[in-house]
Amino acid sequence: MKSMRKKQSLILLISLCMSMGQSDFAPYFYDNGAGSSNGNLALFSISEDTSVGTHVYTLNGSDPEGEPVTFGMTFDKGSRDYFSVEPKSGNMTLIQTLDREVQDEIVAFVTITDGRNKVVENVRVFITDANDEKPEFLNLPFVVDVPEDAASGSSIYRVQAIDRDLGSGGSVTYYLQDGGGKYHGKYQVMTSTAIITINVLDTQDSPPLFVGTPYFGYVYEVSVPGSEIFTVFAKDGDQNNPNAMHYSILSGSDGFFIINSSSGCISLTSFPVQLKNELYELKVKAAEVGPDGFSDYSVTTVTIRVVDLNNHPPTFYGENGQQNRFELTMYEHPPEGEILRGLKITVNDSDQGANAKFRLLLVGPSRVLRVVPQTVLNEAQVTIIVENSSAIDYEKYQFLTFKLLAVEIDTPERFSATADIVINLLDTNDNIPKFSSEFYIARIPENSPGGSNVVSVTATDPDSGLWGEVKYSIYGSGADLFLIHPTSGIIYTQPWASLDAEVKSKYNFYVKAEDTEGKYNLAEVFVTVLDQNDHPPEFNQNFLERTMIIGAPVKIEAVDEDAEEPNNLIEYSIMKADPDNIFDINTSTGEIKLKPYIRSMEIVQNITKQKDCRWSVVVQARDRGSPSFSTTAVVKIHITEANRLKGPMAAFLMQSRDNPMKALGLTVSIITVIVLVTVMISTIMYFRNTKSNRITPARRIIRRRPKEQHSWTFRPRFGQSDQSFGKFFIDDDSSDNHNTNNSSPRAKPPAPSAPVLPPPPPVHSRPSERLRSVPTVSGSLASRNTSRSSSWRTSKSTDGAQRSGQDKDGSGISSALVSELKMRIEQKINEANQGYYY
């Protein structure tokens, strides 16, 4: 029955191939007409504002025999390539910027081929307009002369502009906006701007203008007849050809003031004592003098005030008369708001009215003191009040100096007076000692003798006398091994103290600085005991045994009990080996491995005649301290290799390990063939069973739950025999490179054991679903499920063995590749069957 099915499948494939090779017709484009986005570009148009990189069209066609076709596009020689075509999909993309105003159509050749026949068609792509051109003005620049008295609404100039766009985008409307049009799918209006220079020509139509108004003048008690009080000035409002001015007083002078008709200067005609009013308001006229006499004019007001003569400045007085220096002695930091009663100051101005009004100012350190009152009329008692107590500090200033100013407010002379105020300060104990740093860091070598200097701390108290003396002390849990000089602040080790960095390398404690009244401050001291190289490296044994798998290193380890680098850093070296050209050692990690040319047991056996392949190597461990210490150990190494895989499959995998695509291609081909054969057989069986009505198979549903991700890392135990090489254990920390046979003076961890592997995913069915006749291949599915579980275990084991360090060209990699590819092939087959039977 199986052979008959295979023959029928073979006949079906042969007949299918024969029917496909009987004819060969040329491919052709679809002609979908104008407005279509795919076809043969018939009557295709594109807007000039289309962005470069836009997919604009899809070439579409087919082959009568159903062969796959590819598309292309070419252009005339010397012309630019505006489009690119993706051969398989026919997607046409714009690659050059379009400009209808430069070129309004594109001639191109589109091609379609099935690999043997090629069809070429000549097409034209029309470029449509977009509103991308601005209007342009003609006859620039625009300069127009217009008299200032031109009538409103009269025409003064005509401008012209053109727009190269078509339709509404090319229409121009002046002073408002253009017609507008679409650009990149959005409606926009393009505008242009031109500057029109309009020169306005002046005419005689403006009255005179007074400059600097309002006008104020003053008459003083010392003025005499003829004294100039004030000068007015006016100019013609027409600036291009101004007329001369004529000045006159219309009213308000009462005969006491006159004005110069040409200069505008107002003068006094009598003595001030004869003036009857304190305030005069003069109406002054300025008229233009033109060819025909007086024409336009303007009138302004000049206010003249009769004032007292300001001939007395402000003056300061003390208890004994006029005085310009005042002194006071007081303690620092007086309460804020306190009045300095020791200062008795009076200020006076003998003038009257506004001439006797002045302001008091205190000049010195900002916002320390303030003066009351601030504004004085004639005379006042001066009061000084404390405003900022913290600024009156003896440690900053032993005395403070201020300037007391009295300045007139409303007088032109602004007379003023000055007095010095000196405040002598007395000190108080208002400060606590302050360390030069909040913490001190010290370093001292271990094994230093008792009484060695550690660090010196410094604290200062800015107060004077005994208040500024500081006494030091230390306390805290880390202060037992140290003492401090009470006045110098030098910290020593106790005479009996012995410092050992391996026992304790860090100490910290507090140091206290205190003045005579008990005010104190604290700082923290951190002491680091510097390590000295006083311990040599040590192996846990002088004789070590290791088993080495070819391609994987073995590791030895020595321990240096020193506390810090470089004293506890160890360098490894091979002192002696027989023969001596077999092993290399990593100087930092202590990993010993074979020379690169040793890749198999055959090479090892050619080097030595011993069948057991055992070497004794003398390894030295030396620290990097100064002076340097070293120790040696004999390492007995047994060399072996992992099991080899044999057969054509292993040979193929070894040949293709540098070309993974080759192995992947083979895997995909095998999966495809198996799926096709399975589908064909199932289909034939289904139709036969339906026709004969002999078999009605029940539906079988195979479900797989999602794979659980396990972050396990498997490593082989080195030193195992070939029979036990398949055992594995979990390495929880992949960064640790210690193996189970490495020796260490520290406590050994418990021996690891192999983890329990998770069971394969169960197969579930849904009993509630309605059964229907779908054929299955139960035997194949069950077999592959079993193979899947076993191959998973094989893959994990092989992967662990490979990661343990086998040689890349050795049998360990062959084993891993074979198992991995087997697992992937079977997984693909199961997934394909799963998708079919769902």
VENCORSUL-V288764 format. One record per residue. RES is the residue in three letters. BURIAL is 1 if it has 24 or more other C-alpha atoms within 12 Angstrom, else 0. Layout:
RES;BURIAL
RES;BURIAL
//
This chain:
MET;0
LYS;0
SER;0
MET;0
ARG;0
LYS;0
LYS;0
GLN;0
SER;1
LEU;0
ILE;0
LEU;0
LEU;0
ILE;0
SER;0
LEU;0
CYS;0
MET;0
SER;0
MET;0
GLY;0
GLN;0
SER;0
ASP;0
PHE;0
ALA;1
PRO;1
TYR;1
PHE;1
TYR;0
ASP;0
ASN;0
GLY;0
ALA;0
GLY;0
SER;0
SER;1
ASN;1
GLY;1
ASN;1
LEU;1
ALA;1
LEU;1
PHE;1
SER;1
ILE;1
SER;1
GLU;1
ASP;1
THR;1
SER;0
VAL;0
GLY;0
THR;0
HIS;0
VAL;1
TYR;1
THR;1
LEU;1
ASN;1
GLY;1
SER;1
ASP;1
PRO;0
GLU;0
GLY;0
GLU;0
PRO;1
VAL;1
THR;1
PHE;1
GLY;1
MET;1
THR;1
PHE;1
ASP;0
LYS;0
GLY;0
SER;0
ARG;0
ASP;0
TYR;1
PHE;1
SER;1
VAL;1
GLU;1
PRO;1
LYS;0
SER;1
GLY;1
ASN;1
MET;1
THR;1
LEU;1
ILE;0
GLN;0
THR;0
LEU;1
ASP;1
ARG;1
GLU;0
VAL;0
GLN;0
ASP;0
GLU;1
ILE;1
VAL;1
ALA;1
PHE;1
VAL;1
THR;1
ILE;1
THR;1
ASP;1
GLY;0
ARG;0
ASN;0
LYS;0
VAL;1
VAL;0
GLU;1
ASN;0
VAL;1
ARG;0
VAL;1
PHE;1
ILE;1
THR;1
ASP;1
ALA;1
ASN;1
ASP;1
GLU;1
LYS;1
PRO;1
GLU;1
PHE;0
LEU;0
ASN;0
LEU;0
PRO;0
PHE;0
VAL;0
VAL;0
ASP;0
VAL;0
PRO;0
GLU;0
ASP;0
ALA;0
ALA;0
SER;0
GLY;0
SER;0
SER;0
ILE;0
TYR;0
ARG;0
VAL;1
GLN;0
ALA;1
ILE;0
ASP;1
ARG;1
ASP;1
LEU;1
GLY;0
SER;1
GLY;1
GLY;1
SER;1
VAL;1
THR;0
TYR;0
TYR;0
LEU;0
GLN;0
ASP;1
GLY;1
GLY;1
GLY;1
LYS;1
TYR;0
HIS;0
GLY;0
LYS;0
TYR;0
GLN;0
VAL;1
MET;1
THR;1
SER;0
THR;0
ALA;0
ILE;0
ILE;0
THR;0
ILE;0
ASN;0
VAL;0
LEU;0
ASP;0
THR;0
GLN;1
ASP;0
SER;1
PRO;1
PRO;1
LEU;1
PHE;1
VAL;0
GLY;0
THR;0
PRO;0
TYR;1
PHE;0
GLY;1
TYR;1
VAL;1
TYR;1
GLU;0
VAL;0
SER;1
VAL;0
PRO;0
GLY;0
SER;1
GLU;1
ILE;1
PHE;1
THR;1
VAL;1
PHE;1
ALA;1
LYS;1
ASP;1
GLY;1
ASP;0
GLN;0
ASN;0
ASN;0
PRO;1
ASN;1
ALA;1
MET;1
HIS;1
TYR;1
SER;1
ILE;1
LEU;0
SER;0
GLY;0
SER;1
ASP;0
GLY;0
PHE;1
PHE;1
ILE;1
ILE;1
ASN;1
SER;1
SER;0
SER;0
GLY;1
CYS;1
ILE;1
SER;1
LEU;1
THR;1
SER;1
PHE;0
PRO;1
VAL;0
GLN;0
LEU;1
LYS;0
ASN;0
GLU;0
LEU;0
TYR;1
GLU;1
LEU;1
LYS;1
VAL;1
LYS;1
ALA;1
ALA;1
GLU;1
VAL;1
GLY;0
PRO;0
ASP;0
GLY;0
PHE;0
SER;0
ASP;1
TYR;1
SER;1
VAL;1
THR;1
THR;1
VAL;1
THR;1
ILE;1
ARG;1
VAL;1
VAL;1
ASP;1
LEU;1
ASN;1
ASN;0
HIS;1
PRO;1
PRO;1
THR;1
PHE;1
TYR;1
GLY;0
GLU;0
ASN;0
GLY;0
GLN;0
GLN;0
ASN;1
ARG;1
PHE;1
GLU;1
LEU;0
THR;0
MET;1
TYR;1
GLU;1
HIS;1
PRO;1
PRO;0
GLU;0
GLY;0
GLU;0
ILE;0
LEU;1
ARG;0
GLY;0
LEU;1
LYS;1
ILE;1
THR;1
VAL;1
ASN;1
ASP;1
SER;0
ASP;1
GLN;0
GLY;0
ALA;1
ASN;1
ALA;1
LYS;1
PHE;1
ARG;1
LEU;1
LEU;1
LEU;1
VAL;0
GLY;0
PRO;0
SER;0
ARG;0
VAL;1
LEU;1
ARG;1
VAL;1
VAL;1
PRO;0
GLN;1
THR;1
VAL;1
LEU;1
ASN;1
GLU;1
ALA;1
GLN;1
VAL;1
THR;1
ILE;1
ILE;1
VAL;1
GLU;1
ASN;0
SER;0
SER;0
ALA;1
ILE;1
ASP;1
TYR;1
GLU;1
LYS;0
TYR;0
GLN;0
PHE;1
LEU;1
THR;1
PHE;1
LYS;1
LEU;1
LEU;1
ALA;1
VAL;1
GLU;1
ILE;1
ASP;0
THR;1
PRO;0
GLU;0
ARG;0
PHE;1
SER;1
ALA;1
THR;1
ALA;1
ASP;1
ILE;1
VAL;1
ILE;1
ASN;0
LEU;1
LEU;1
ASP;1
THR;1
ASN;1
ASP;1
ASN;1
ILE;1
PRO;1
LYS;1
PHE;1
SER;0
SER;0
GLU;0
PHE;1
TYR;1
ILE;1
ALA;1
ARG;1
ILE;1
PRO;1
GLU;1
ASN;1
SER;1
PRO;0
GLY;0
GLY;1
SER;1
ASN;1
VAL;1
VAL;1
SER;1
VAL;1
THR;1
ALA;1
THR;1
ASP;1
PRO;1
ASP;1
SER;0
GLY;0
LEU;0
TRP;1
GLY;1
GLU;1
VAL;1
LYS;1
TYR;1
SER;1
ILE;1
TYR;0
GLY;0
SER;0
GLY;0
ALA;1
ASP;0
LEU;1
PHE;1
LEU;1
ILE;1
HIS;1
PRO;1
THR;0
SER;0
GLY;1
ILE;1
ILE;1
TYR;1
THR;1
GLN;0
PRO;0
TRP;0
ALA;0
SER;1
LEU;1
ASP;1
ALA;1
GLU;1
VAL;0
LYS;0
SER;1
LYS;1
TYR;1
ASN;1
PHE;1
TYR;1
VAL;1
LYS;1
ALA;1
GLU;1
ASP;1
THR;0
GLU;0
GLY;0
LYS;0
TYR;1
ASN;1
LEU;1
ALA;1
GLU;1
VAL;1
PHE;1
VAL;1
THR;1
VAL;1
LEU;1
ASP;1
GLN;1
ASN;1
ASP;1
HIS;1
PRO;1
PRO;1
GLU;1
PHE;1
ASN;0
GLN;0
ASN;1
PHE;0
LEU;1
GLU;1
ARG;1
THR;1
MET;1
ILE;1
ILE;1
GLY;1
ALA;1
PRO;1
VAL;1
LYS;1
ILE;1
GLU;1
ALA;1
VAL;1
ASP;1
GLU;1
ASP;1
ALA;1
GLU;1
GLU;0
PRO;0
ASN;1
ASN;1
LEU;1
ILE;1
GLU;1
TYR;1
SER;1
ILE;1
MET;1
LYS;0
ALA;0
ASP;0
PRO;0
ASP;0
ASN;0
ILE;1
PHE;1
ASP;1
ILE;1
ASN;1
THR;1
SER;0
THR;1
GLY;1
GLU;1
ILE;1
LYS;1
LEU;1
LYS;0
PRO;0
TYR;0
ILE;1
ARG;1
SER;1
MET;1
GLU;0
ILE;0
VAL;1
GLN;0
ASN;0
ILE;0
THR;0
LYS;0
GLN;0
LYS;0
ASP;0
CYS;1
ARG;1
TRP;1
SER;1
VAL;1
VAL;1
VAL;1
GLN;1
ALA;1
ARG;1
ASP;1
ARG;1
GLY;1
SER;0
PRO;0
SER;1
PHE;1
SER;1
THR;1
THR;1
ALA;1
VAL;1
VAL;1
LYS;1
ILE;1
HIS;1
ILE;1
THR;1
GLU;1
ALA;1
ASN;1
ARG;1
LEU;0
LYS;0
GLY;0
PRO;0
MET;0
ALA;1
ALA;0
PHE;0
LEU;1
MET;1
GLN;0
SER;0
ARG;1
ASP;0
ASN;0
PRO;0
MET;0
LYS;0
ALA;1
LEU;0
GLY;0
LEU;0
THR;1
VAL;0
SER;0
ILE;0
ILE;1
THR;0
VAL;0
ILE;0
VAL;1
LEU;0
VAL;1
THR;1
VAL;0
MET;1
ILE;1
SER;1
THR;0
ILE;0
MET;1
TYR;0
PHE;0
ARG;0
ASN;0
THR;0
LYS;0
SER;0
ASN;0
ARG;0
ILE;0
THR;0
PRO;0
ALA;0
ARG;0
ARG;1
ILE;1
ILE;1
ARG;0
ARG;0
ARG;0
PRO;0
LYS;0
GLU;0
GLN;0
HIS;0
SER;0
TRP;0
THR;1
PHE;1
ARG;1
PRO;1
ARG;1
PHE;1
GLY;1
GLN;1
SER;0
ASP;0
GLN;0
SER;0
PHE;1
GLY;1
LYS;1
PHE;1
PHE;1
ILE;1
ASP;1
ASP;0
ASP;0
SER;0
SER;0
ASP;0
ASN;1
HIS;1
ASN;1
THR;1
ASN;1
ASN;1
SER;1
SER;1
PRO;0
ARG;0
ALA;0
LYS;0
PRO;0
PRO;0
ALA;0
PRO;0
SER;0
ALA;0
PRO;0
VAL;0
LEU;0
PRO;0
PRO;0
PRO;0
PRO;0
PRO;0
VAL;0
HIS;0
SER;0
ARG;0
PRO;0
SER;0
GLU;0
ARG;0
LEU;0
ARG;0
SER;0
VAL;1
PRO;1
THR;1
VAL;1
SER;0
GLY;0
SER;0
LEU;1
ALA;0
SER;0
ARG;1
ASN;1
THR;0
SER;1
ARG;1
SER;1
SER;1
SER;1
TRP;1
ARG;1
THR;1
SER;1
LYS;1
SER;1
THR;1
ASP;1
GLY;1
ALA;1
GLN;1
ARG;1
SER;1
GLY;1
GLN;1
ASP;1
LYS;1
ASP;1
GLY;1
SER;1
GLY;1
ILE;1
SER;1
SER;1
ALA;1
LEU;1
VAL;1
SER;1
GLU;1
LEU;1
LYS;1
MET;1
ARG;1
ILE;1
GLU;1
GLN;1
LYS;1
ILE;1
ASN;1
GLU;1
ALA;1
ASN;1
GLN;1
GLY;0
TYR;1
TYR;1
TYR;0
//
